[in-house]
Amino acid sequence: MSIIAIVQARMGSTRLKAKVLRKINGVPLIKLLLLRLSKSTLLDKIIVATTSNKEDIELKNYVESIGYDCEIGSEKNVMDRYIKVGVMNKAKIIVRITGDCPLIDPQIVDKVISEFTSREFDYVSNISPPTFPDGLDVEVFKLSSLIEASNQTSKLYDLEHVTPYFRDSGYYTTYNIKNKKDYSHIRLTVDELIDLNVIKNIFTYFHPNYYFSWTDIIDLHKKEPNLFTNHNLQRNEGANMGSGQKLWKRAKEIIPGGNMLLSKRPEMFLPDEWPSYFSKAKGCKVWDLDGVSYTDMSIMGIGTNILGYANEEVDQEVVNTVKSSNMSTLNCPEEVYLVEKLIEMHPWADMGRLARSGGEANAIAIRIARAASKNDNVAICGYHGWHDWYLAANLKKDELGSHLIPGLEPNGVPENLRDTVYPFKYNCFEELEDLVNTKNIGIIKMEVLRGESPKNNFLKKVRDLATKKNIILIFDECTSGFRETFGGIHKKFEVDPDMAMFGKAMGNGYAITAVIGKKEIMQSAQSSFISSTFWTERIGPTAALKTIEIMNREKTWEYITRLGLYIRDCWQLLADKHGLEISVWGIPSLSGFNIKSTKFLEYKTFITQEMLKNGFLAGNCIYVCKSHNKKIVDEYMYYLDSIFKILRECEDGRDINKLLKNSICHSGFKRLN
């Protein structure tokens, strides 16, 4: 009877890349595992089974260099990988070991094998339920039973995790070995960096002995509990997590906040379940790292992809640019063409500067305006980036709480910027007028509109006040530009600023922003140092020129406005149908709704949770793009209908928290994102 241990291992671990070759005291984890496993007296052979991916060639070469066989197989269908290795090696009984368990104990391995061979069971393990520490998992089964199971199940979960079908189907006789005392809370596996540190602590303590027993580890845990710092991690958490969720956990260990943009953090949508990362996107479809596709009825790249993801015309222009080189000692001509085009679209402007992000464009505009006005004091209305000049509004108190989200800390912002930035509320002209009269304001910077439209001739009054007081008026159109007009949304209201910024939609996903303004103001850029290497790259202006060309040809702002109005009407109809009171906000192509309830965040989380099940990335707002259509919207509304029905029940007393799988989402921005 041939008993073969198959150790599944790969380099592509989502949470801890290349963990099996991470070294402890100079020895890779996979070697430590194999050395300890080789002490089993009942195994006839040990084989490592990895994937056919290129990155696993290094693992295969290393395993073979230390004297062990290593076979390759499917990455996702691990069950098939086991079957092929078993058949190839004429195995009768397979012992399943995972490569993230370097402390595997040969005594436990032999105990499970003995239990299997002495009785008539199809499957024996020590994991269901677990009483041994996590990382000492052993499973034993017949190869013939595994082949039979593979013919009976096609569930991806079963194929990836190999043995759940044995335990869950009810077709097999199973047995679980229990320890007298439950030590399942002790974690000896390696999924994350903190796990690796614990394993290092253990091997370092027993060094140079590699062959200490699992009971020695238990004694160490009692003696030195401070060495075991990973006790807060859940057992087998990864089995129920997608690749994106695993990568997010990994990201938060090495990137402050987890990513580069607050609005894209999973906690803003569906904590612990949001797919988090994409592998590709096209039109209004997004594919996650596991290849699952979703229709994006959410923020569409934070409003950057107005034509839809991966527009072929724009991408082809970019490809041509890349082939001709994106950077050179000389300047790219496209920057001239783009500034000329923006001035042509906005005749009140004479000059422009380009950058790559909205925060940069806002900082450039403020620097130029302060240089031109010779006045540091700014009145703001809306969101204008993360830079010191803007966050200085919170140096006294949470002044931005009504503009953004409350509690944005100005830590790191120089104290001498205090009393230079003063927020005022949209449509509150008297509040602005008071600031101008009492705070020596030299610059007014504002979003043309936010969650509501201008009332009582608000924008015209702001323009007249700025003109009368010789104040520079700046419109931040990084979000609103190109969504209701060909260019700035201020054209719709026939109010011209002195300066304006554009971004997001202008490059259809490629990084490009612009600051345009009147010549007498923009020339002040020459008297201040404003310069950056990558503001001169070629891809951004190239993408913007082609995107603007397509928008003009297809009148995209008219299309997305019509579809946005249809979406708003559908939301209201569903709300009325189910007796929910909602408020709809934003411009038509960037619309959102709030359910008027103290449980709104719970409701928003539930909407995202249920929509995700049905293949939609969705929350309570939608950036409409040219790739959306009525058929997509109607399908989205079909699922939202049943969700609203449940929310009505929750308003009548049903407990929404019992319907939520995980934590409640964080509150979002109180503006156009």
C-alpha positions in Angstrom: 0.0 0.0 0.0 1.7 3.2 -1.2 1.2 6.2 1.2 2.3 9.5 -0.4 2.3 12.9 1.2 1.4 15.6 -1.3 2.4 19.1 -0.2 0.6 21.7 -2.1 2.6 24.9 -2.5 2.9 27.9 -4.7 4.7 31.3 -5.0 1.6 33.3 -5.8 0.1 33.5 -2.3 -2.1 36.6 -2.4 -1.6 37.6 1.2 2.1 36.9 1.5 3.9 36.6 -1.8 6.5 33.8 -2.2 6.0 32.8 1.4 7.1 29.2 0.9 10.6 30.4 0.0 10.8 33.0 2.8 13.8 32.2 5.0 14.1 31.6 8.7 17.7 31.5 9.9 18.7 31.1 6.3 16.4 28.2 5.6 13.3 28.5 3.3 9.9 27.6 4.9 9.3 24.8 2.4 12.6 23.1 3.4 11.7 23.3 7.1 8.4 21.7 6.3 9.9 18.9 4.3 12.7 18.2 6.9 10.1 17.8 9.6 7.6 15.9 7.5 10.4 13.4 6.5 10.6 12.2 10.1 7.2 10.5 9.5 7.7 6.7 9.8 4.6 5.8 7.7 5.1 7.8 4.6 6.5 6.1 1.5 7.2 9.3 -0.4 6.9 13.0 -0.1 6.0 15.1 -3.2 5.5 18.8 -3.6 2.7 19.8 -6.0 2.9 23.3 -7.4 1.3 25.1 -10.4 2.3 25.5 -14.0 2.7 29.3 -13.5 6.1 30.8 -14.5 6.6 32.1 -11.0 6.5 28.5 -9.6 9.5 27.4 -11.7 11.8 28.8 -9.0 10.0 26.8 -6.3 10.1 23.6 -8.4 13.8 24.0 -9.1 14.5 24.6 -5.4 12.5 21.6 -4.2 14.3 19.3 -6.7 17.7 20.7 -5.7 17.2 19.5 -2.1 16.2 16.0 -3.2 12.4 16.0 -3.4 10.1 15.5 -6.3 8.0 18.4 -7.5 5.2 18.1 -9.9 3.1 20.8 -11.6 -0.6 21.1 -12.2 -3.6 23.5 -12.2 -3.5 26.6 -10.0 -7.3 26.8 -9.3 -8.3 23.1 -9.6 -6.0 21.8 -6.8 -8.1 18.6 -6.6 -7.1 17.8 -10.1 -3.4 18.6 -9.2 -3.6 16.0 -6.4 -5.2 13.4 -8.6 -2.5 13.7 -11.3 0.3 13.5 -8.8 -1.3 10.5 -7.1 -1.9 8.6 -10.4 1.6 9.4 -11.7 3.1 8.0 -8.5 0.7 5.0 -8.2 -0.5 6.2 -4.8 -3.2 4.3 -2.9 -3.4 6.7 0.1 -2.8 10.4 0.0 -1.8 12.6 2.9 -2.7 16.2 2.2 -0.3 18.8 3.6 -0.3 22.5 2.8 2.9 24.4 2.1 2.1 27.1 4.7 2.6 24.7 7.6 6.4 24.6 8.3 5.8 23.3 11.8 4.0 20.2 10.7 4.5 17.5 13.2 5.5 13.9 12.0 3.9 12.4 15.1 0.5 13.9 14.3 0.9 12.8 10.7 1.6 9.2 11.7 -1.3 9.3 14.2 -3.8 10.3 11.4 -2.4 7.8 9.0 -2.6 5.0 11.6 -6.3 5.9 12.3 -7.1 5.8 8.6 -5.4 2.5 7.9 -6.8 0.7 10.9 -10.4 1.5 10.2 -12.8 1.6 7.3 -13.0 5.3 6.7 -13.0 7.3 3.4 -11.4 10.3 5.1 -9.6 11.0 8.4 -8.3 14.4 9.6 -7.7 16.5 12.6 -9.4 19.6 11.4 -13.2 19.1 11.6 -13.6 20.5 14.2 -10.0 21.5 15.0 -8.5 20.9 18.4 -4.8 21.0 17.4 -3.1 24.4 16.6 -3.8 25.9 13.2 -0.9 24.8 11.0 -0.7 21.2 12.1 -3.5 20.1 9.8 -3.3 16.6 8.3 -5.9 14.9 6.0 -5.7 11.4 4.8 -7.9 9.8 2.0 -7.8 7.2 -0.8 -6.8 8.3 -4.2 -9.8 6.4 -5.6 -12.1 8.4 -3.3 -10.7 11.7 -4.5 -11.2 10.7 -8.1 -14.8 9.7 -7.3 -15.3 13.1 -5.6 -13.9 15.0 -8.6 -16.6 13.3 -10.8 -19.4 14.3 -8.4 -18.6 18.0 -7.7 -17.9 20.9 -10.0 -18.0 23.6 -7.3 -15.0 25.9 -7.5 -14.7 25.9 -3.7 -14.4 22.1 -3.7 -11.9 22.0 -6.5 -9.7 24.7 -5.0 -9.7 23.4 -1.4 -9.6 19.6 -2.4 -11.4 18.0 0.6 -14.6 19.9 1.6 -16.7 17.6 -0.5 -15.6 14.6 1.7 -16.8 16.4 4.8 -19.9 18.2 3.4 -21.5 15.9 0.9 -22.7 13.1 3.2 -21.5 10.5 0.8 -18.3 9.5 2.7 -17.5 8.0 6.0 -15.2 10.5 7.9 -13.5 10.6 11.2 -11.9 13.5 13.1 -9.1 13.0 15.6 -9.4 15.2 18.6 -6.9 16.3 21.2 -7.9 16.1 24.8 -7.4 19.8 25.2 -8.4 22.3 22.6 -5.4 24.3 21.3 -7.1 25.5 18.0 -6.7 29.1 19.1 -2.9 28.8 18.6 -1.9 29.8 15.1 1.2 28.1 13.6 0.4 28.6 9.9 1.8 31.3 7.6 -0.7 33.4 5.7 0.5 36.9 6.6 3.6 38.7 7.7 2.7 38.6 11.3 2.4 34.8 11.0 5.9 34.6 9.6 7.3 36.6 12.5 5.7 34.1 14.9 7.3 31.1 13.1 10.6 32.9 13.2 10.2 33.4 16.9 9.6 29.7 17.4 12.5 28.4 15.3 14.8 31.0 16.7 13.9 29.8 20.3 14.7 26.2 19.5 17.6 26.8 17.2 19.6 24.9 16.0 17.1 22.1 16.6 14.5 21.8 13.7 12.8 18.7 15.1 11.1 19.9 18.3 7.6 18.5 18.8 4.2 20.3 18.8 4.0 19.8 22.5 7.3 21.7 22.9 5.6 24.5 21.1 2.6 24.4 23.4 5.0 24.6 26.4 6.7 27.6 24.8 3.3 29.2 24.3 2.6 28.9 28.0 6.1 30.1 28.9 6.5 32.9 26.4 3.1 34.0 25.1 4.5 37.3 23.9 6.2 35.4 21.1 2.8 34.5 19.6 1.5 37.8 18.3 -0.9 36.5 15.6 -3.7 35.3 17.9 -6.2 37.8 16.5 -6.2 36.2 13.0 -9.1 33.9 12.3 -8.5 30.2 11.5 -9.0 29.3 7.8 -10.0 32.9 7.1 -8.6 32.7 3.6 -10.8 29.8 2.6 -13.8 32.1 2.4 -12.0 35.2 1.0 -11.5 36.2 -2.6 -8.0 37.0 -3.9 -8.8 40.7 -3.7 -9.8 40.5 -0.1 -6.6 38.6 0.7 -4.5 41.2 -1.1 -6.2 44.0 0.7 -5.3 42.5 4.1 -1.7 42.2 2.8 -1.8 45.8 1.6 -2.8 47.2 4.9 0.3 45.7 6.5 2.6 47.7 4.2 0.7 50.7 2.9 -0.7 53.2 5.3 -4.4 53.1 4.9 -4.1 50.2 2.5 -4.2 52.2 -0.8 -3.7 55.6 -2.4 -7.2 56.9 -2.4 -9.8 57.0 0.4 -12.7 56.6 -2.0 -11.5 53.2 -3.2 -11.0 51.6 0.2 -13.2 48.5 0.6 -14.4 49.9 3.9 -16.3 52.6 2.0 -18.4 49.9 0.3 -18.5 46.5 1.9 -15.9 45.7 4.5 -14.3 42.2 4.2 -16.3 41.3 1.1 -15.6 44.0 -1.6 -13.5 42.5 -4.4 -11.0 45.4 -3.8 -8.8 44.8 -6.9 -9.4 44.4 -10.6 -7.6 42.3 -13.2 -9.2 44.0 -16.2 -12.0 46.3 -17.2 -14.0 47.0 -20.4 -17.0 49.2 -21.0 -18.8 49.2 -17.7 -17.6 45.7 -16.7 -14.9 44.9 -14.1 -13.2 41.6 -13.5 -11.7 40.9 -10.1 -8.5 38.9 -9.4 -10.5 35.6 -9.4 -11.9 36.4 -12.9 -15.4 37.1 -11.6 -17.0 39.9 -13.7 -19.2 42.7 -12.3 -21.2 45.4 -13.9 -20.0 48.8 -12.5 -23.0 50.7 -11.3 -20.9 52.6 -8.9 -18.1 55.1 -9.1 -16.6 54.1 -12.5 -13.0 54.7 -11.6 -14.0 57.7 -9.5 -15.6 59.3 -12.5 -12.6 59.1 -14.7 -14.0 56.8 -17.4 -16.7 58.8 -19.0 -16.5 56.8 -22.3 -16.3 53.5 -20.4 -13.3 51.4 -19.5 -10.6 50.7 -22.1 -12.1 52.7 -24.9 -10.5 51.4 -28.0 -9.8 54.7 -29.8 -8.3 56.3 -26.7 -6.2 53.3 -25.9 -4.9 53.0 -29.4 -3.7 56.6 -29.4 -2.0 55.9 -26.1 -0.4 52.7 -27.5 0.9 54.7 -30.5 2.3 57.2 -28.1 4.1 54.6 -26.0 5.6 53.1 -29.2 7.0 56.6 -30.1 8.2 57.1 -26.5 6.3 58.7 -23.6 9.2 60.8 -22.5 12.1 62.6 -24.1 14.6 65.4 -23.4 12.4 67.5 -25.6 8.8 68.6 -24.9 5.8 66.8 -26.1 3.7 68.8 -28.7 0.4 67.4 -27.3 0.6 69.7 -24.3 0.4 72.7 -26.6 -2.5 71.2 -28.6 -4.4 70.3 -25.4 -4.1 73.7 -23.8 -5.1 75.3 -27.1 -8.2 73.1 -27.3 -9.3 73.9 -23.7 -8.9 77.7 -24.4 -10.9 77.3 -27.6 -13.7 75.6 -25.5 -13.5 78.3 -22.9 -13.0 81.7 -24.7 -12.7 83.6 -21.4 -9.4 81.8 -20.7 -6.0 82.7 -22.3 -3.4 80.4 -20.9 -3.1 77.0 -19.2 -0.9 74.6 -17.2 -1.1 70.8 -17.1 -0.6 68.3 -14.3 -1.6 64.7 -13.6 -3.9 64.8 -10.5 -6.7 66.9 -9.2 -4.8 67.7 -6.0 -1.9 68.9 -8.0 -4.1 71.1 -10.2 -5.7 72.6 -7.2 -2.4 73.3 -5.6 -1.1 74.9 -8.8 -4.2 77.1 -9.1 -3.9 78.3 -5.5 -0.2 79.1 -5.9 -0.8 81.1 -9.1 -3.8 82.9 -7.6 -1.9 83.8 -4.4 1.0 85.1 -6.5 -1.3 87.2 -8.7 -3.5 88.5 -5.9 -0.6 89.0 -3.4 -3.2 87.7 -0.8 -3.0 84.4 1.0 -6.6 84.2 2.3 -8.9 81.8 0.5 -12.6 81.2 0.8 -13.6 77.7 -0.3 -16.7 75.8 -1.0 -16.3 72.1 -1.8 -13.5 69.6 -2.0 -10.1 70.6 -3.5 -7.6 67.9 -2.6 -5.4 66.8 0.2 -2.6 69.4 0.2 -1.6 71.6 3.1 -3.2 74.7 1.8 -6.7 73.1 1.8 -6.5 71.0 5.0 -5.3 74.1 6.8 -9.0 74.9 7.2 -9.1 72.3 10.0 -6.3 73.7 12.0 -8.7 75.5 14.3 -11.6 73.0 14.3 -13.3 70.6 12.0 -14.2 73.2 9.5 -14.3 70.7 6.6 -16.8 68.5 8.3 -19.7 69.9 6.3 -17.8 69.7 3.1 -16.2 66.2 3.3 -16.4 63.7 6.0 -15.9 64.8 9.6 -12.7 64.2 11.5 -10.1 64.9 8.8 -7.0 65.5 11.0 -4.6 68.2 9.8 -1.6 66.5 11.4 1.5 67.5 9.6 0.0 70.7 8.2 2.1 73.7 9.4 0.5 75.8 12.1 1.4 79.0 10.4 -1.2 78.2 7.7 -3.9 78.7 10.3 -6.5 81.4 9.4 -5.7 81.3 5.7 -8.6 79.1 4.4 -12.2 79.7 5.3 -15.0 77.3 4.2 -18.5 78.6 3.3 -21.7 76.6 2.5 -23.0 76.2 -1.0 -26.0 78.6 -1.8 -25.2 80.6 1.4 -24.2 83.9 -0.3 -24.5 85.8 2.9 -21.9 83.6 4.6 -19.4 84.2 1.7 -20.2 87.9 1.8 -19.4 88.0 5.5 -16.1 86.2 5.0 -15.1 88.7 2.3 -15.9 91.6 4.5 -14.2 90.3 7.6 -11.3 88.0 6.5 -9.5 90.0 3.8 -10.3 87.3 1.2 -8.2 87.4 -2.0 -9.4 84.2 -3.6 -12.7 82.4 -3.9 -12.4 78.7 -4.9 -15.5 76.6 -5.3 -17.1 73.7 -7.1 -19.6 75.0 -9.5 -22.2 72.8 -7.9 -22.2 69.9 -5.5 -25.1 67.9 -4.2 -27.6 70.7 -5.1 -28.1 73.2 -7.9 -27.4 76.9 -7.5 -30.4 78.9 -6.1 -31.3 82.5 -6.1 -28.8 83.3 -8.8 -26.0 82.2 -6.4 -23.2 81.8 -8.9 -23.9 85.2 -10.5 -23.8 86.8 -7.1 -20.5 85.2 -6.4 -19.1 86.4 -9.7 -20.3 89.9 -9.1 -18.9 90.0 -5.6 -15.5 88.7 -6.8 -15.4 91.4 -9.5 -16.4 94.2 -7.2 -13.8 93.2 -4.5 -11.1 92.4 -7.0 -11.0 88.8 -5.8 -9.8 85.9 -8.1 -12.7 83.4 -8.7 -11.6 79.8 -9.3 -14.0 77.1 -10.4 -12.9 73.5 -9.5 -14.3 71.4 -12.3 -12.2 68.3 -11.8 -15.3 66.3 -11.2 -18.1 68.3 -12.9 -16.3 69.1 -16.2 -17.6 67.4 -19.4 -20.7 66.0 -17.6 -23.4 68.4 -18.7 -21.6 70.5 -21.3 -18.7 70.2 -23.6 -16.2 71.5 -21.1 -16.9 73.2 -17.8 -20.4 72.9 -16.3 -20.2 76.7 -15.6 -21.0 77.2 -19.3 -24.5 75.9 -18.5 -25.0 78.8 -16.0 -23.3 81.4 -18.2 -20.9 82.5 -15.3 -17.2 82.7 -16.2 -14.5 82.3 -13.6 -11.0 83.8 -13.6 -9.5 80.3 -13.4 -10.7 76.7 -13.7 -9.4 73.2 -13.2 -10.4 70.1 -15.2 -9.5 66.4 -14.7 -11.1 63.0 -14.1 -13.3 62.5 -17.3 -10.9 64.5 -19.5 -8.5 61.6 -20.1 -10.9 58.6 -19.8 -8.8 56.9 -17.2 -5.4 58.3 -18.0 -3.8 60.8 -15.6 -4.3 64.3 -16.8 -5.5 67.6 -15.3 -5.4 71.2 -16.4 -5.5 74.7 -15.0 -6.7 77.4 -17.3 -7.2 81.1 -16.7 -6.9 84.7 -17.7 -3.5 85.8 -19.0 -2.9 88.5 -16.3 -3.4 85.9 -13.6 -1.7 82.9 -15.2 1.4 84.8 -16.0 2.1 84.9 -12.3 3.2 81.3 -12.6 6.4 82.7 -13.9 7.1 84.5 -10.6 6.8 81.3 -8.6 8.4 77.9 -8.9 5.8 75.4 -10.3 7.5 72.5 -12.1 7.5 68.7 -12.2 9.2 66.0 -14.3 6.1 63.9 -15.0 3.9 66.8 -15.9 5.7 66.7 -19.2 4.9 63.0 -20.1 3.0 62.4 -23.3 0.3 59.9 -22.4 -2.0 62.2 -20.5 -2.3 64.9 -23.1 -2.6 62.3 -25.9 -5.5 60.6 -24.1 -7.2 63.8 -23.3 -7.1 65.1 -26.9 -8.6 61.8 -28.2 -11.2 61.7 -25.4 -12.3 65.3 -26.0 -12.6 64.5 -29.8 -14.8 61.5 -29.1 -16.9 63.4 -26.5 -17.5 66.2 -29.1 -18.3 63.8 -31.9 -20.8 61.7 -29.8 -22.2 64.5 -27.6 -21.5 62.2 -24.6 -22.7 64.8 -22.0 -26.2 64.7 -23.5 -26.3 60.9 -23.5 -25.1 60.5 -19.9 -27.4 63.3 -18.7 -30.5 61.6 -20.3 -29.6 58.2 -18.8 -28.8 59.8 -15.4 -32.3 61.4 -15.3 -33.8 58.0 -16.1 -31.9 56.4 -13.2 -33.1 59.1 -10.9 -36.7 58.6 -12.0 -36.4 54.8 -11.4 -34.9 55.3 -7.9 -37.9 57.5 -7.0 -40.4 55.1 -8.5 -39.0 52.2 -6.5 -38.9 54.2 -3.3 -42.5 55.3 -3.8 -43.5 51.7 -4.5 -42.0 50.5 -1.2 -42.8 53.5 0.9 -39.2 54.6 1.4 -38.4 58.2 1.7 -35.3 59.1 -0.3 -33.4 62.3 -1.3 -31.7 62.3 -4.7 -28.6 64.5 -5.1 -25.9 65.4 -7.6 -26.0 66.2 -11.3 -27.9 63.6 -13.5 -24.8 61.9 -14.7 -23.4 61.7 -11.2 -26.4 60.9 -9.1 -26.9 59.4 -5.7 -29.7 58.8 -3.2 -29.9 58.7 0.5 -32.7 56.8 2.3 -34.0 59.0 5.1 -33.4 56.8 8.0 -31.2 56.6 11.1 -30.1 53.2 9.7 -28.9 54.6 6.3 -25.4 53.3 6.5 -26.7 49.8 7.4 -29.0 50.0 4.4 -26.3 51.2 2.1 -24.1 48.3 3.2 -27.0 45.8 2.6 -27.6 47.3 -0.9 -23.9 46.7 -1.8 -23.9 43.2 -0.3 -26.9 42.1 -2.2 -26.0 43.7 -5.5 -22.6 42.1 -5.3 -24.3 38.7 -5.2 -26.1 39.6 -8.4 -23.0 40.7 -10.3 -23.1 44.5 -9.7 -20.7 46.9 -8.1 -23.2 49.2 -6.5 -23.9 51.5 -3.6 -26.0 54.6 -3.4 -24.4 56.6 -6.3 -23.7 56.0 -9.9 -21.2 57.7 -12.3 -22.9 57.3 -15.7 -20.6 56.6 -18.6 -21.2 56.1 -22.4 -21.0 52.3 -22.0 -24.1 52.2 -19.7 -27.4 51.7 -21.4 -31.1 51.3 -20.5 -30.9 47.5 -20.6 -28.1 47.5 -17.9 -30.0 50.1 -15.8 -33.2 48.0 -16.0 -31.4 44.9 -14.8 -29.9 46.9 -12.0 -33.3 48.2 -11.0 -34.8 44.7 -11.1 -32.5 43.6 -8.3 -32.8 46.9 -6.4 -36.6 46.4 -6.3 -36.3 43.3 -4.2 -33.7 45.0 -2.0 -35.9 48.0 -1.4 -38.7 45.6 -0.4 -36.5 44.2 2.4 -35.5 47.7 3.5 -39.1 48.6 3.9 -39.5 45.5 6.2 -36.5 46.8 8.1 -38.2 50.2 8.5 -41.2 48.3 9.9 -39.1 46.5 12.5 -37.0 43.7 10.8 -33.5 43.7 12.1 -31.1 44.9 9.3 -28.1 43.8 11.3 -29.1 40.2 11.1 -29.1 40.5 7.3 -25.5 41.9 7.2 -22.7 39.4 6.9 -19.9 41.8 8.1 -19.2 45.3 9.3 -21.1 48.4 8.2 -19.5 50.6 5.6 -17.9 53.9 6.5 -19.6 57.2 5.7 -18.7 58.7 2.3 -17.9 62.1 1.0 -20.6 64.8 1.2 -19.9 66.0 -2.3 -19.4 65.0 -5.9 -16.7 62.3 -5.4 
